């Protein structure tokens, strides 16, 4: 990625006291600061680095900056910017993982049906993550599909009970069974 010298100079001019710690990631440290940039704009910068043993490999700060003309604190604007990034991730998952990148037909109505079904499947994955897996924060649908959906398993019914049988050494078997039980409990309350 190209470095803009004016942005680098602006970041270097920020005093250490201007950086505010934020809760960002496990195993790392993050801080946010802002400064004037150009005509009526502000440069908001989030800097991150690893802590602990991994910090020995990458001891320096990584900077992520964006320019805005919005009002608010640097911490608020950075959090709002990251929230928009979550939306962009959901759209990327919908395109890449749910089949929206390539529609399979040459007719408009087939594309419309494909779009509706792909969106429903994508949203169902996100709801399973939120309700069944109790996911907090961004959901990457590709990870949910890989860990919990594309898995060889078998449902059996015995003594009026449904049971899910999974491979014995599946790394996420416990989480998958807990997810299934949570979702089943939700259906009993409706």
Secondary structure, DSSP 8 states (H G I E B T S, - for coil): ----HHHHHHHHTS-GGG-EEE---TTEEEEEEEEEETTTEEEEEEEEEE-GGGGGTS-S-EEEEEEE---S-HHHHHHHHHHHHHHHHHHHHHHHTSS-SS-S-SSHHHHHHHHHHHHHHHHHHHHIIIIIS---S---HHHHIIIIIS--EEEEEETTEEEEEE-TT-TTHHHHHHHHHHHHHHHHH-
